Amino acid sequence: QVIYLNGGFVSKEDAKISVYDHGFLYGDGIFEGIRVYNGNIFKCKEHLDRLYDSAKSIMLEIPLTFGEMQDVLVETIRRNELRDGYIRLVVSRGPGDLGLDPRRSPKANVIIIVEQLAIYPEEAYVNGLRTVSVSTRRNVPDALNPKIKSLNYLNNILVKIQANLAGVGEAIMLNSQGYVAEGSSDNIFIVKRGVVFTPPCYCGALEGITRAAIIELCGKLGYKLKEEPFTLHDVYVADEVFFTGTAAEVIAVREVDARTIGEGKAGPITTSLLREFRKLVQVDGVK
Ligand code: PLP
């Protein structure tokens, strides 16, 4: 396995950066998680758009152009002979002094790591996950706008810790107003009487690329889709609940806070969206 580090390729053991990097000291940086299917980078442009938007918002200069970054991604998967797997692209503010001031970190670090992916077992896509809601809240609106995919993931880590304590793989985070926001690293959808709902991003959700793909697929499959705020009550009484994300794809939920959802397994709309999504990933992508 080779890792891209600031213009070169190094082994895992040699992939090292400074302890003065503000990504480490302050969570000052941004990242993307991207899938490779069949040797193609899925939704490459969308991920790079989000990366460059995140960078612009936090005034972080990425030392590669959009086109150069795409070339480097392609080269990294080629050198690793990756056909199916996961890419982690990180741009951190880079080494500076111990103060916060980003002007003292003039050179960003760019890191690309590719890995095989350990995701949920196939059984989970049929039987669904158990999940819980957690007390960690997402403040909206907040400077830590989830539209910025920053290295500051403490809120999400706290959600994950609560999920671990409850013995579940993913959990539901509400926003400070009590509306459902998202999971620790997935967007959330519910289905009620044939209509698919997902919270608008202003409720405190990342503008997920899988989420956008599912919204588009709903249109293609003729499912009515509404982006509107909803509460835990709506989740409990939904016919279907599912999470979406780059790693998880489209994963059904069979239980929320000990309430069985629908038939207690992946429902028909979730199942057909997963099927169509898996077709899409095979044809869409940058080589
Ligand atoms: N929400 C959060 C907080 C995430 O970290 C992720 C993962 O990237 C998602 C949602 C899903 O987004 P995407 O489909 O772009 O992977």
Boltz pocket constraint, residues with backbone or C-beta under 6 A from the ligand:
constraints:
  - pocket:
      binder: B
      contacts: [[A, 33], [A, 146], [A, 156], [A, 182], [A, 183], [A, 184], [A, 185], [A, 186], [A, 187], [A, 205], [A, 206], [A, 207], [A, 208], [A, 209], [A, 210], [A, 211], [A, 244], [A, 245], [A, 246], [A, 247]]
      max_distance: 6.0
